[in-house]
Structures are given as C-alpha cells and as structure tokens.
C-alpha cells in the first residue's frame, strides 16, 4: 500500500516535492488555496545545471528552460561599461518552468481553491483540515507555501521574519517596448547598475524557441521600516499594509517618484526600463531561519523554512533540492522517522548557509548605517552563482 503525502502550496515548491515523492512511490495531492491557476505569475529565474537536471528528472524528459546569457556587465551613470565578466547562465521564465512541472502531473493530483486551515499530528500520520470542512489523513503533510506561510507555526512557532532594511522593486517589460539603445545594453546581458547603496540588476527572459523576449529587473533600495517602507506600503484604498502590498494598491505618486529616482540615479537604459514598467511590484526583503523543518509528521520546506535574500539567486534551486532529497530519503525507508530526521538535518544545514550568504551579499544595502559596500566587481561576480562556484557550500 502506498504511503500518502498531502502538500500545501501549489507553486514551484509544491510541484517539485510532489514529483519527487511520486517518483519515490508515494501517493500525492497538492493543494493550492487560490482558485485561479498560478501559471500567469512570476517573472524571471536564474537557473543552474543542478536545477535543470532536477526539472528533467521531474518531467521525465529533456527540455530547454530558457535562454543563455553569456556576459555580466556593470554600467556607470554616464553609460560607460565599467566591469564585465564572462559567466554563461540560462535565464528562465517562471511561467515556463511552472507549466513544465504542472503539465507533468497525473490527473487528480493538483487541487485549486483547496484552502488548508489547520493541521495536526495524529500519532502515525497527519490530519489536514480545509475551509470546506473536509479533512485529509496522510502519512506526512508538507507545507510548501512560501515565505508568508500560514502553517509555519505548526512546525517552528519561534521562527520569525526579520526585515533586512531594504526592498526590491521588481518589474518586467517586453523587449519590443524598449528602445534599440536600451536593448543593446539590456537585451543580451546580465546587467548591473550600482549607485551608492543601491543595486539594479536586469536580465532578459523568454520561453525557449520564442522570438518574444522581455527584460526583467530587480532594484534593491534602502527603506527604513517606519519611514520609506511604511510610505510605500500605504495603499490606494487607504489600507496600511505590512510585509507586502498588492500591486494594484501601489499608489501612482509612489510609482512616479521611483521613476524620477531612476532617472536621477541610473544609466539611461535602466531608467527607461523602470519608466516603461506597467505594474511594478514591491518586495520587502526578509531573512528567515527556522530551527526545525519538521514536527513529527508535519514538514516545511523552501521559503516556508528558510528564506534567503534574492542576491544568492537560489530560491527555486533550494526548494527543488529540499524536495529531491526528501524523495531520496523517503524511497522505501526502513524507518520513516529516521529518514525524515536525516533529511531535516541535511537541509537545515544548507538552509542556514544560504541565508547567511544572502546576508553577507546584501548587508550594505540597508542604508548609510550599514557596512561599507563591496567593490563593484565583487558585487557583480558574487551574485547568483552556481552551487559549484560558491566557496564552502555544504556537501550534504
């Protein structure tokens, strides 16, 4: 008789863990609380050979993930290229990656509008309670519901988000909406602009074999919690948000101001990218370290357990590795509890390492009270590295 896993969270983490557990012989069900498909969400992802291999394992075939970008560059305010590094990487569309994994699911494995409202251990398993008054009994429950997980307290109630002192403004613009001069800089490079205590990085994304491209950007800016952040999170409706704001609630005056700031601080190509973004997003940057990734048969993984600053570029790879190792450990385990403990120990070590690396890469962005910024070439070279290029990466 197959063991059963109930997975809460239908984004990439939930898909990865579903695939790896099914390959290990488990019966799975993935529950996403939203009622509409997630495939239209997200922007760009920096991928790595390790991630590509895991995707291919999950979908059972070879498939391209995105487009290859060969060079990293830094452009100064006057338009000069002041640093360059050859470092080939594949840039993927979040939507493309999601659809690859989603389309490889079996029928009746993924459920939209399935909102888990409670969970408990049951001695030799877990019980999940849902908003429609139904419940599911499973051998394990896995929370893959992201940084703002509503179920973290079931596993580690002491784990709390720590605001880093800065935000990421994010956006994406279709390439055909940008000027030729801007595309010469941003269309085929992993490009950085680095004003004092700021960092704006861009890279193109596309579906494989598609002639259509877009340019994705992330702009890190200091934002004191009780000052600028609070102002930015005050919505059109008058609601004062905390921790994030729905994109449609971002006030026009705020968007106009960041466009003015980009014109003042950034090279022309980067400023044009910001100005032509139809709907920017605000992502307050947080650190999250959990002391536990499991409480008996209740587990959490990905950003629900450890959330690292985006400079490491490993959010998707990290959750995929969480899922891969879980599938490996739970493939016909002799003692389920021992296998879960081994998985937790290994992935907790990696999670802590990645969060600490993110802090080291981004600490200077918290404002003038923070440590001095690194050299420009160091910032460019150390962002979003392959696992094999990261010094002292845990070999677990």
Secondary structure, DSSP 8 states (H G I E B T S, - for coil): ---EEEEE--SHHHHHHHHHHHHTT-EEEEEESSSS-STT---EEE--HHHHHHHHHHHTS----EEEEEEEEEE-TTS-EEEEEEEEEEEEEHHHHHHHHHHTS-TTSEEET--EEEEEE-SSSEEEEETTS-EEEESEEEE---TT-SSGGGT-TT---EEEEEEEEEEEEEGGGS-HHHHHHHSSEEEEE--TTEEEEEEEE--TT-S--EEEEEEEEE--IIIIIHHHTB-TTS-B-SS---GGGS-HHHHHHHHHHHHHHS-HHHHHHHHT-SS-EEEEEEEB--S-SEETTEEE-GGGT-B--GGG--HHHHHHHHHHHHHHHTSS-SSHHHHHHHHHHHHHHHHHHHHHHHHHHHGGGG-TTS-----HHHHHHHTT--GGGSTT----
